[in-house]
Amino acid sequence: MNLLSIEGVGKTYQDHPVFENISFGVNQGQKIALIAKNGTGKTTLLKIIAGDDTPDKGEVNQRKGTRISYLAQEPLLNPAYTVEECILQSNNESIQVIARYEEALNNPEDAEAYQLAFEAMDQHQAWDFETQYKQILSKLKLDRLEAKVGSLSGGQRKRIALAIALLEKPDVLILDEPTNHLDLEMIEWLEAYFAKEKFTLLMVTHDRYFLERVCNEIIELDEGKLYTYKGNYSYYLDKRDARITQEDVEAHKTKQTFKKELEWMRRQPKARTTKSKSRIEDFKVIKAKAHQRRQEHEVQLEINMERLGTKMIEMHKVSKAFGETTILDQYDYTFQRNDRIGIIGKNGTGKSTFLNLITGNDKPNNGKIVWGETVKFGYYTQGGITIKEGQKVIDVIREFGEFIPLKKGRKISAQQLLERFLFDRKKQYDLVEKLSGGERKRLYLCTVLIQNPNFLILDEPTNDLDIVTLNVLESFLMDFPGCLIVVSHDRYFMDKIVDHLFVFRGKGEIEDFPGNYSDFRSYEDSQPKVSEKEKSNTDKKEWKTPNSSTTLSFSEQKEYSRLEKDIAKLEEEKESIEKQFMEANLAPETITELSIELNKLSTAIEIKTERWFELSVQSD
């Protein structure tokens, strides 16, 4: 059953078409994700469909009686309301019934009011809904119902808006980046909730695991055209690659045809027959197709990383607390040159404070932090870029200089650098305040990287970045030779680039887990469930000794985990060199160089494999 029809919708800002002639439908039970590059109008399109904006062309039609809820990227809530008052504004009548029932419970002397409220609960079948209502608030950590909205953070306000959208039980739920400002536990709960509840969804999200597990259809807006894929994210990637390959084949054939027709056009006399005039018209169509190009430009990330010494950062017996809240308690850690650390933990466990301590933006109550002389931070914060009124995009980069140094002594102009970050010459003179959320984040990433850091800290870097930019950022970070710390709720991103985790448990407890997020999730799920009461009577959990026979120390566990990756990488390098020996006409000096390199790799593989076996025997 069709609930929404989007027909020929177009939108233009300042004579610049954002999108044109967009048409598709939303049927009951579909869970659709809209994918497109930043700046192509995804948020604008959702607003139009939700009725919060109007198209310049086309129209949005909905089935009579269809109820729509819309979760905006930055929800507008009355700052004077409490959390509870905001929720009570919901269109779901059951919420009003529950509110009257709870009010009656608080006034036991009014027996008549209680009886009426009790009967209303039965009449509206609100008992089950009340359980669900309280579960949603609990899972989204909305337990301070008396708090004023104006006193809450942007993330807390986003969670209130999400709770309201879920509780309204709409026919169509429209979500703009629903996982932003949710911690990992909340995201996993939301995935399970959508799998269980029969929602019809239309969403924009960069969270690829969320796309994989929730959506059953992907709509891609690419080069102004819509492409529909009836499957999840993996299916979309597969079919999209096949589509682009087919388009490349067709484009090649069209160019060949164009060359032939162009020769014919040049040979023709001025007098034309009716048949040749028809062929001339066909030539114009072929010419237009032959000159079409895919805009496959990707962000190009390159930095001239400052030289990194052997000493990074050392934390000795560091303690930090705010009143009764302990963040760190006698904490020790020495950062290594190639550390790739992911930080996870519930909100309020001290992740941001930890980052402020190691960057020197905050001081410990006790203990000592020592920084190496060569450490240069690049700190990408959640706050993003500071917008100055009237500042153009190009002005932001020129604050760092007209020319930016790259690797091997090369330089690049501010304009050229912005083009590498997908800001064309026209876009470079737009006001920063008029950029989309994703474009601002891309510009901010540019300002962090051009300072050539060797210790990179990324605090929620994936928020608002499109999937294309995320893929490029991931590739860049995998080859980043310095120290890397990432705080992110994007599990796909974390799995790809980190090799161990700092798990913030709260009350000053930080565990160093040797593996990525999926490894950690598997480990946690394999542990027996322990009640809160039992937890309080149990000594600190030791992931390092999952069974009594394991005798590896922490450093050995970490070494064992890394050896497998190192050996695999060395094997690839060895295979690459062996393939080069197959090439004909290799110069004698090249053969000598390759032989020396191959011998080094073979020795390194042998040493690491022997060590891996030693540790493997100890852990059995």
KOLGUKOL-335182 format. One record per residue (C-alpha): chain; x, y, z. Coordinates in nm, 2 decimals, m for minus. Layout:
BEGIN
REC;A;X;Y;Z
...
END
This chain:
BEGIN
REC;A;0.00;0.00;0.00
REC;A;0.14;0.34;m0.11
REC;A;0.17;0.59;0.17
REC;A;0.37;0.87;0.01
REC;A;0.43;0.97;m0.35
REC;A;0.71;1.22;m0.44
REC;A;0.65;1.34;m0.79
REC;A;0.89;1.56;m0.99
REC;A;1.02;1.75;m0.69
REC;A;1.29;2.02;m0.74
REC;A;1.45;2.28;m0.52
REC;A;1.67;2.58;m0.61
REC;A;1.87;2.81;m0.38
REC;A;2.01;3.14;m0.52
REC;A;1.97;3.02;m0.88
REC;A;2.16;2.70;m0.80
REC;A;1.95;2.38;m0.85
REC;A;2.00;2.16;m0.54
REC;A;1.80;1.87;m0.71
REC;A;1.55;1.84;m0.99
REC;A;1.27;1.61;m1.10
REC;A;1.29;1.37;m0.80
REC;A;1.02;1.10;m0.81
REC;A;0.97;0.79;m0.59
REC;A;0.72;0.63;m0.36
REC;A;0.71;0.50;m0.01
REC;A;0.50;0.19;0.06
REC;A;0.39;0.04;0.39
REC;A;0.66;m0.17;0.55
REC;A;0.95;m0.04;0.35
REC;A;1.26;0.07;0.54
REC;A;1.43;0.30;0.29
REC;A;1.77;0.48;0.32
REC;A;1.85;0.78;0.10
REC;A;2.22;0.80;0.01
REC;A;2.39;1.09;m0.16
REC;A;2.71;1.30;m0.14
REC;A;2.72;1.60;0.10
REC;A;2.57;1.92;m0.05
REC;A;2.32;1.74;m0.28
REC;A;2.02;1.82;m0.07
REC;A;1.94;1.51;0.13
REC;A;1.82;1.71;0.44
REC;A;1.62;1.95;0.22
REC;A;1.45;1.66;0.05
REC;A;1.35;1.50;0.38
REC;A;1.21;1.84;0.50
REC;A;1.00;1.87;0.19
REC;A;0.86;1.52;0.22
REC;A;0.79;1.58;0.59
REC;A;0.61;1.91;0.51
REC;A;0.87;2.14;0.68
REC;A;0.97;2.29;0.35
REC;A;0.81;2.34;0.01
REC;A;0.95;2.24;m0.33
REC;A;0.99;2.49;m0.62
REC;A;0.86;2.22;m0.85
REC;A;0.66;1.90;m0.82
REC;A;0.46;1.79;m0.52
REC;A;0.44;1.54;m0.24
REC;A;0.12;1.34;m0.20
REC;A;0.03;1.13;0.10
REC;A;m0.25;0.87;0.14
REC;A;m0.54;1.01;0.33
REC;A;m0.50;0.97;0.71
REC;A;m0.13;0.89;0.69
REC;A;0.05;1.01;1.00
REC;A;0.41;1.13;0.95
REC;A;0.68;1.19;1.22
REC;A;1.00;1.37;1.13
REC;A;1.33;1.36;1.33
REC;A;1.53;1.66;1.21
REC;A;1.91;1.68;1.24
REC;A;1.87;1.97;1.48
REC;A;1.52;1.94;1.64
REC;A;1.34;2.25;1.75
REC;A;1.20;2.21;2.10
REC;A;1.06;2.47;2.34
REC;A;1.35;2.55;2.58
REC;A;1.11;2.65;2.85
REC;A;0.95;2.30;2.86
REC;A;1.06;2.01;3.07
REC;A;1.15;1.68;2.91
REC;A;0.82;1.54;3.02
REC;A;0.62;1.84;2.89
REC;A;0.78;1.79;2.55
REC;A;0.69;1.42;2.54
REC;A;0.33;1.50;2.64
REC;A;0.30;1.71;2.33
REC;A;0.31;1.39;2.13
REC;A;0.02;1.31;1.90
REC;A;m0.02;0.96;2.05
REC;A;m0.34;0.96;2.26
REC;A;m0.21;0.67;2.48
REC;A;0.06;0.91;2.62
REC;A;m0.21;1.15;2.73
REC;A;m0.40;0.86;2.89
REC;A;m0.09;0.74;3.07
REC;A;m0.02;1.09;3.20
REC;A;m0.37;1.12;3.35
REC;A;m0.34;0.78;3.51
REC;A;0.00;0.87;3.67
REC;A;m0.15;1.20;3.79
REC;A;m0.43;1.00;3.95
REC;A;m0.19;0.77;4.12
REC;A;m0.02;1.08;4.28
REC;A;m0.36;1.19;4.41
REC;A;m0.51;0.88;4.58
REC;A;m0.78;1.08;4.77
REC;A;m0.96;1.15;4.44
REC;A;m1.11;0.80;4.39
REC;A;m1.34;0.90;4.10
REC;A;m1.05;1.05;3.90
REC;A;m0.85;0.73;3.96
REC;A;m1.14;0.51;3.84
REC;A;m1.18;0.71;3.52
REC;A;m0.81;0.71;3.45
REC;A;m0.80;0.33;3.52
REC;A;m1.09;0.27;3.28
REC;A;m0.92;0.49;3.01
REC;A;m0.61;0.27;3.04
REC;A;m0.82;m0.04;2.97
REC;A;m1.02;0.13;2.69
REC;A;m0.70;0.25;2.50
REC;A;m0.50;m0.07;2.58
REC;A;m0.24;0.16;2.73
REC;A;m0.09;m0.09;2.98
REC;A;0.14;m0.25;2.72
REC;A;0.22;0.09;2.57
REC;A;0.31;0.23;2.91
REC;A;0.58;m0.05;2.94
REC;A;0.71;0.04;2.60
REC;A;0.70;0.41;2.67
REC;A;0.91;0.37;2.99
REC;A;1.15;0.13;2.80
REC;A;1.21;0.39;2.53
REC;A;1.28;0.67;2.78
REC;A;1.51;0.44;2.98
REC;A;1.71;0.31;2.67
REC;A;1.76;0.67;2.55
REC;A;1.87;0.78;2.91
REC;A;1.59;1.02;2.95
REC;A;1.53;0.98;3.32
REC;A;1.54;1.34;3.43
REC;A;1.19;1.42;3.31
REC;A;1.18;1.74;3.52
REC;A;1.49;1.89;3.34
REC;A;1.43;2.20;3.13
REC;A;1.51;2.15;2.76
REC;A;1.71;2.48;2.75
REC;A;1.96;2.33;3.00
REC;A;2.03;2.02;2.79
REC;A;2.30;1.95;2.54
REC;A;2.23;1.91;2.17
REC;A;2.26;1.54;2.19
REC;A;2.01;1.52;2.48
REC;A;1.76;1.73;2.28
REC;A;1.81;1.50;1.98
REC;A;1.73;1.20;2.20
REC;A;1.41;1.37;2.33
REC;A;1.30;1.43;1.97
REC;A;1.38;1.07;1.88
REC;A;1.17;0.94;2.17
REC;A;0.88;1.16;2.07
REC;A;0.90;1.04;1.71
REC;A;0.90;0.67;1.82
REC;A;0.62;0.72;2.07
REC;A;0.39;0.89;1.81
REC;A;0.37;0.55;1.64
REC;A;0.34;0.71;1.29
REC;A;0.26;0.54;0.97
REC;A;0.58;0.69;0.82
REC;A;0.89;0.78;1.03
REC;A;1.14;1.01;0.86
REC;A;1.48;1.02;1.02
REC;A;1.77;1.25;0.95
REC;A;2.09;1.10;1.09
REC;A;1.91;0.92;1.38
REC;A;2.23;0.77;1.52
REC;A;2.41;1.10;1.58
REC;A;2.45;1.17;1.95
REC;A;2.35;0.81;2.05
REC;A;2.61;0.59;2.22
REC;A;2.68;0.24;2.09
REC;A;2.44;0.07;2.33
REC;A;2.16;0.30;2.22
REC;A;2.23;0.24;1.85
REC;A;2.22;m0.13;1.90
REC;A;1.90;m0.11;2.09
REC;A;1.74;0.11;1.82
REC;A;1.85;m0.15;1.55
REC;A;1.67;m0.42;1.75
REC;A;1.37;m0.20;1.80
REC;A;1.32;m0.13;1.43
REC;A;1.37;m0.50;1.35
REC;A;1.09;m0.59;1.59
REC;A;0.84;m0.30;1.53
REC;A;0.65;m0.27;1.20
REC;A;0.77;0.08;1.11
REC;A;0.77;0.23;0.76
REC;A;1.10;0.42;0.75
REC;A;1.26;0.68;0.53
REC;A;1.60;0.79;0.66
REC;A;1.94;0.95;0.59
REC;A;2.22;0.80;0.78
REC;A;2.60;0.75;0.74
REC;A;2.60;0.45;0.98
REC;A;2.68;0.16;0.75
REC;A;2.61;m0.12;1.00
REC;A;2.27;0.05;1.08
REC;A;2.20;0.06;0.70
REC;A;2.30;m0.31;0.67
REC;A;2.08;m0.43;0.96
REC;A;1.77;m0.20;0.94
REC;A;1.71;m0.10;0.57
REC;A;1.56;m0.32;0.30
REC;A;1.59;m0.07;0.02
REC;A;1.85;0.19;m0.08
REC;A;1.77;0.50;m0.29
REC;A;2.08;0.67;m0.43
REC;A;2.08;1.02;m0.56
REC;A;2.38;1.03;m0.80
REC;A;2.46;1.29;m1.07
REC;A;2.10;1.42;m1.03
REC;A;1.94;1.08;m1.10
REC;A;1.77;0.83;m0.86
REC;A;1.87;0.47;m0.85
REC;A;1.68;0.21;m0.64
REC;A;1.83;m0.10;m0.49
REC;A;1.59;m0.36;m0.33
REC;A;1.82;m0.48;m0.06
REC;A;2.04;m0.38;0.23
REC;A;2.38;m0.19;0.22
REC;A;2.59;m0.49;0.10
REC;A;2.34;m0.55;m0.18
REC;A;2.36;m0.18;m0.28
REC;A;2.74;m0.18;m0.29
REC;A;2.74;m0.49;m0.51
REC;A;2.48;m0.36;m0.75
REC;A;2.61;m0.01;m0.76
REC;A;2.96;m0.13;m0.87
REC;A;2.79;m0.34;m1.14
REC;A;2.59;m0.04;m1.26
REC;A;2.89;0.19;m1.28
REC;A;3.09;m0.08;m1.47
REC;A;2.80;m0.11;m1.72
REC;A;2.78;0.27;m1.76
REC;A;3.15;0.28;m1.83
REC;A;3.11;0.02;m2.10
REC;A;2.82;0.21;m2.26
REC;A;3.01;0.54;m2.24
REC;A;3.30;0.38;m2.43
REC;A;3.07;0.25;m2.70
REC;A;2.90;0.59;m2.73
REC;A;3.24;0.76;m2.78
REC;A;3.33;0.52;m3.05
REC;A;3.00;0.58;m3.23
REC;A;3.05;0.96;m3.18
REC;A;3.39;0.94;m3.36
REC;A;3.24;0.76;m3.66
REC;A;2.95;1.00;m3.68
REC;A;3.18;1.30;m3.65
REC;A;3.38;1.18;m3.95
REC;A;3.06;1.14;m4.15
REC;A;2.95;1.49;m4.05
REC;A;3.28;1.64;m4.17
REC;A;3.25;1.46;m4.51
REC;A;2.90;1.57;m4.59
REC;A;2.82;1.83;m4.86
REC;A;2.62;2.14;m4.76
REC;A;2.30;2.01;m4.94
REC;A;2.13;1.77;m4.70
REC;A;1.87;1.51;m4.78
REC;A;1.59;1.43;m4.54
REC;A;1.77;1.11;m4.44
REC;A;2.09;1.29;m4.36
REC;A;1.91;1.56;m4.16
REC;A;1.76;1.29;m3.94
REC;A;2.11;1.15;m3.90
REC;A;2.24;1.50;m3.80
REC;A;1.97;1.51;m3.53
REC;A;2.08;1.17;m3.40
REC;A;2.44;1.30;m3.40
REC;A;2.35;1.58;m3.16
REC;A;2.21;1.32;m2.92
REC;A;2.51;1.10;m2.95
REC;A;2.74;1.40;m2.90
REC;A;2.56;1.50;m2.58
REC;A;2.59;1.15;m2.44
REC;A;2.96;1.12;m2.54
REC;A;3.04;1.44;m2.35
REC;A;2.87;1.33;m2.03
REC;A;3.12;1.25;m1.75
REC;A;3.07;1.10;m1.41
REC;A;3.18;1.33;m1.14
REC;A;3.39;1.07;m0.96
REC;A;3.62;1.32;m0.78
REC;A;3.70;1.21;m0.43
REC;A;3.85;1.39;m0.14
REC;A;4.23;1.37;m0.16
REC;A;4.39;1.36;0.18
REC;A;4.76;1.43;0.21
REC;A;4.97;1.57;0.49
REC;A;5.33;1.65;0.55
REC;A;5.34;1.49;0.89
REC;A;5.58;1.65;1.14
REC;A;5.87;1.42;1.24
REC;A;5.78;1.21;1.54
REC;A;6.03;1.13;1.81
REC;A;6.05;0.81;2.01
REC;A;5.88;0.97;2.31
REC;A;5.50;1.04;2.27
REC;A;5.29;1.09;2.58
REC;A;5.33;0.93;2.93
REC;A;5.06;0.92;3.19
REC;A;5.18;0.85;3.54
REC;A;4.94;0.78;3.83
REC;A;4.69;1.03;3.68
REC;A;4.37;1.10;3.87
REC;A;4.09;1.33;3.78
REC;A;3.75;1.39;3.94
REC;A;3.47;1.64;3.94
REC;A;3.31;1.64;4.28
REC;A;3.20;1.29;4.36
REC;A;3.25;1.17;4.00
REC;A;3.58;0.99;3.94
REC;A;3.71;1.01;3.58
REC;A;4.06;0.86;3.62
REC;A;4.20;0.69;3.93
REC;A;4.58;0.64;3.94
REC;A;4.59;0.58;3.57
REC;A;4.91;0.48;3.39
REC;A;4.96;0.46;3.01
REC;A;5.25;0.52;2.77
REC;A;5.14;0.60;2.42
REC;A;5.34;0.42;2.14
REC;A;5.43;0.56;1.80
REC;A;5.18;0.35;1.61
REC;A;4.90;0.33;1.86
REC;A;4.56;0.31;1.69
REC;A;4.31;0.34;1.98
REC;A;3.93;0.35;1.98
REC;A;3.76;0.50;2.28
REC;A;3.41;0.37;2.38
REC;A;3.19;0.41;2.68
REC;A;2.86;0.55;2.79
REC;A;2.80;0.92;2.80
REC;A;2.93;1.08;3.11
REC;A;3.21;0.83;3.18
REC;A;3.49;1.08;3.10
REC;A;3.59;1.03;2.74
REC;A;3.61;1.40;2.65
REC;A;3.78;1.48;2.98
REC;A;4.05;1.22;2.90
REC;A;4.11;1.38;2.56
REC;A;4.14;1.73;2.72
REC;A;4.39;1.59;2.96
REC;A;4.62;1.44;2.70
REC;A;4.61;1.75;2.48
REC;A;4.68;1.98;2.78
REC;A;4.35;2.15;2.77
REC;A;4.27;2.03;3.12
REC;A;4.49;1.94;3.42
REC;A;4.48;1.63;3.64
REC;A;4.41;1.66;4.01
REC;A;4.70;1.42;4.08
REC;A;4.97;1.25;3.89
REC;A;5.18;1.36;3.59
REC;A;5.15;1.38;3.21
REC;A;5.47;1.41;3.01
REC;A;5.47;1.51;2.64
REC;A;5.74;1.44;2.39
REC;A;5.90;1.74;2.23
REC;A;5.80;1.64;1.88
REC;A;5.43;1.57;1.95
REC;A;5.20;1.79;1.74
REC;A;4.83;1.74;1.79
REC;A;4.55;1.75;1.53
REC;A;4.23;1.76;1.74
REC;A;3.90;1.72;1.55
REC;A;3.63;1.80;1.81
REC;A;3.26;1.75;1.81
REC;A;3.21;2.13;1.81
REC;A;3.33;2.15;1.46
REC;A;3.45;2.47;1.28
REC;A;3.40;2.81;1.44
REC;A;3.18;3.01;1.20
REC;A;3.27;3.38;1.16
REC;A;3.00;3.60;1.02
REC;A;3.07;3.69;0.66
REC;A;3.37;3.45;0.63
REC;A;3.41;3.27;0.29
REC;A;3.53;2.91;0.26
REC;A;3.86;3.03;0.09
REC;A;3.92;3.27;0.38
REC;A;3.92;2.98;0.63
REC;A;4.21;2.81;0.46
REC;A;4.40;3.13;0.38
REC;A;4.43;3.19;0.76
REC;A;4.69;2.90;0.75
REC;A;4.87;3.06;0.45
REC;A;4.83;3.12;0.08
REC;A;5.03;2.81;0.01
REC;A;5.02;2.49;0.21
REC;A;5.33;2.25;0.24
REC;A;5.28;1.89;0.13
REC;A;5.51;1.59;0.12
REC;A;5.86;1.60;m0.04
REC;A;5.89;1.98;m0.03
REC;A;5.59;2.04;m0.26
REC;A;5.34;2.32;m0.20
REC;A;4.98;2.37;m0.30
REC;A;4.77;2.68;m0.31
REC;A;4.47;2.73;m0.08
REC;A;4.24;2.71;m0.39
REC;A;4.40;2.38;m0.51
REC;A;4.37;2.23;m0.16
REC;A;4.00;2.31;m0.13
REC;A;3.95;2.15;m0.47
REC;A;4.10;1.83;m0.33
REC;A;3.84;1.85;m0.05
REC;A;3.56;1.88;m0.32
REC;A;3.51;2.26;m0.29
REC;A;3.51;2.39;m0.65
REC;A;3.61;2.75;m0.74
REC;A;3.26;2.88;m0.71
REC;A;3.19;2.70;m0.38
REC;A;3.51;2.84;m0.23
REC;A;3.36;3.19;m0.24
REC;A;3.04;3.08;m0.06
REC;A;2.98;3.19;0.30
REC;A;3.07;2.92;0.55
REC;A;2.74;2.97;0.73
REC;A;2.56;2.86;0.41
REC;A;2.73;2.53;0.38
REC;A;2.55;2.20;0.46
REC;A;2.64;2.02;0.79
REC;A;2.85;1.77;0.60
REC;A;3.03;2.03;0.40
REC;A;3.12;2.22;0.72
REC;A;3.26;1.90;0.86
REC;A;3.46;1.84;0.55
REC;A;3.61;2.19;0.56
REC;A;3.69;2.14;0.93
REC;A;3.87;1.82;0.86
REC;A;4.07;2.01;0.60
REC;A;4.18;2.27;0.86
REC;A;4.29;1.99;1.11
REC;A;4.49;1.80;0.86
REC;A;4.68;2.09;0.69
REC;A;4.84;2.16;1.02
REC;A;5.05;1.84;0.97
REC;A;4.98;1.66;1.30
REC;A;5.16;1.35;1.41
REC;A;4.92;1.27;1.69
REC;A;4.56;1.28;1.55
REC;A;4.25;1.28;1.78
REC;A;3.91;1.25;1.61
REC;A;3.61;1.30;1.84
REC;A;3.30;1.17;1.65
REC;A;3.45;1.24;1.30
REC;A;3.18;1.05;1.11
REC;A;2.88;1.27;1.21
REC;A;2.74;1.44;0.89
REC;A;3.01;1.31;0.66
REC;A;2.88;1.13;0.35
REC;A;2.98;0.77;0.29
REC;A;3.21;0.86;0.00
REC;A;3.41;1.09;0.22
REC;A;3.41;0.84;0.50
REC;A;3.56;0.57;0.28
REC;A;3.84;0.81;0.18
REC;A;3.91;0.91;0.54
REC;A;3.93;0.55;0.64
REC;A;4.18;0.47;0.37
REC;A;4.39;0.78;0.48
REC;A;4.38;0.68;0.85
REC;A;4.48;0.32;0.78
REC;A;4.81;0.45;0.63
REC;A;4.85;0.74;0.88
REC;A;5.20;0.68;1.03
REC;A;5.15;0.87;1.36
REC;A;4.95;0.80;1.67
REC;A;4.57;0.79;1.63
REC;A;4.28;0.81;1.89
REC;A;3.92;0.79;1.77
REC;A;3.60;0.84;1.97
REC;A;3.31;0.73;1.76
REC;A;2.97;0.55;1.77
REC;A;3.03;0.44;1.41
REC;A;3.11;0.07;1.45
REC;A;3.21;0.01;1.09
REC;A;3.46;0.30;1.11
REC;A;3.60;0.18;1.44
REC;A;3.63;m0.18;1.31
REC;A;3.83;m0.07;1.01
REC;A;4.09;0.16;1.17
REC;A;4.16;0.07;1.54
REC;A;4.34;m0.23;1.68
REC;A;4.26;m0.18;2.05
REC;A;4.01;0.00;2.26
REC;A;4.00;0.20;2.58
REC;A;3.67;0.09;2.73
REC;A;3.54;0.36;2.98
REC;A;3.34;0.17;3.24
REC;A;3.28;0.47;3.47
REC;A;3.40;0.54;3.83
REC;A;3.76;0.57;3.70
REC;A;3.77;0.23;3.54
REC;A;3.93;0.21;3.20
REC;A;4.01;m0.12;3.03
REC;A;4.25;m0.17;2.74
REC;A;4.09;m0.43;2.52
REC;A;4.31;m0.58;2.24
REC;A;4.08;m0.58;1.94
REC;A;3.83;m0.37;1.74
REC;A;3.47;m0.30;1.84
REC;A;3.32;m0.62;1.68
REC;A;3.58;m0.82;1.88
REC;A;3.48;m0.65;2.20
REC;A;3.11;m0.70;2.13
REC;A;3.16;m1.07;2.07
REC;A;3.36;m1.10;2.39
REC;A;3.09;m0.91;2.59
REC;A;2.81;m1.13;2.44
REC;A;3.00;m1.44;2.53
REC;A;3.02;m1.35;2.90
REC;A;2.76;m1.48;3.15
REC;A;2.50;m1.21;3.23
REC;A;2.56;m1.06;3.58
REC;A;2.31;m0.86;3.78
REC;A;2.39;m0.52;3.91
REC;A;2.40;m0.65;4.26
REC;A;2.64;m0.93;4.16
REC;A;2.86;m0.68;3.98
REC;A;2.90;m0.47;4.29
REC;A;3.02;m0.78;4.48
REC;A;3.26;m0.89;4.21
REC;A;3.62;m0.78;4.17
REC;A;3.72;m0.58;3.86
REC;A;3.65;m0.80;3.55
REC;A;3.96;m0.93;3.38
REC;A;3.91;m0.98;3.01
REC;A;4.28;m1.08;3.00
REC;A;4.21;m1.41;3.17
REC;A;3.89;m1.55;3.01
REC;A;3.99;m1.89;3.15
REC;A;4.24;m2.01;3.41
REC;A;4.47;m2.17;3.16
REC;A;4.56;m1.84;2.98
REC;A;4.90;m1.72;3.11
REC;A;4.97;m1.43;2.87
REC;A;5.04;m1.09;3.02
REC;A;4.86;m0.78;2.90
REC;A;5.16;m0.68;2.68
REC;A;5.18;m1.03;2.54
REC;A;4.81;m1.04;2.46
REC;A;4.85;m0.71;2.27
REC;A;5.16;m0.84;2.09
REC;A;4.98;m1.17;2.00
REC;A;4.69;m0.97;1.85
REC;A;4.92;m0.75;1.64
REC;A;5.15;m1.03;1.51
REC;A;4.88;m1.19;1.29
REC;A;4.82;m0.85;1.12
REC;A;5.19;m0.79;1.08
REC;A;5.26;m1.13;0.93
REC;A;4.97;m1.10;0.68
REC;A;5.10;m0.76;0.57
REC;A;5.45;m0.89;0.52
REC;A;5.32;m1.18;0.32
REC;A;5.14;m0.94;0.09
REC;A;5.47;m0.74;0.04
REC;A;5.66;m1.06;m0.03
REC;A;5.41;m1.17;m0.29
REC;A;5.42;m0.83;m0.46
REC;A;5.80;m0.85;m0.49
REC;A;5.79;m1.21;m0.62
REC;A;5.55;m1.10;m0.90
REC;A;5.80;m0.83;m1.00
REC;A;6.06;m1.10;m1.07
REC;A;5.82;m1.23;m1.34
REC;A;5.86;m0.91;m1.54
REC;A;6.08;m0.93;m1.85
REC;A;6.39;m0.71;m1.91
REC;A;6.46;m0.63;m1.54
REC;A;6.78;m0.44;m1.50
REC;A;7.05;m0.62;m1.30
REC;A;7.06;m0.35;m1.03
REC;A;6.68;m0.38;m0.99
REC;A;6.71;m0.76;m0.95
REC;A;6.98;m0.71;m0.68
REC;A;6.76;m0.45;m0.49
REC;A;6.45;m0.68;m0.51
REC;A;6.66;m0.98;m0.39
REC;A;6.78;m0.79;m0.09
REC;A;6.43;m0.67;0.00
REC;A;6.29;m1.02;m0.05
REC;A;6.55;m1.17;0.19
REC;A;6.47;m0.90;0.45
REC;A;6.09;m0.98;0.43
REC;A;6.15;m1.36;0.45
REC;A;6.36;m1.31;0.76
REC;A;6.10;m1.08;0.92
REC;A;5.82;m1.33;0.85
REC;A;6.02;m1.61;1.00
REC;A;6.10;m1.42;1.32
REC;A;5.74;m1.30;1.37
REC;A;5.59;m1.64;1.29
REC;A;5.82;m1.81;1.54
REC;A;5.72;m1.56;1.81
REC;A;5.35;m1.61;1.72
REC;A;5.38;m1.98;1.78
REC;A;5.55;m1.92;2.12
REC;A;5.26;m1.70;2.23
REC;A;5.01;m1.94;2.08
REC;A;5.14;m2.23;2.29
REC;A;5.13;m2.02;2.61
REC;A;4.77;m1.92;2.55
REC;A;4.64;m2.28;2.50
END
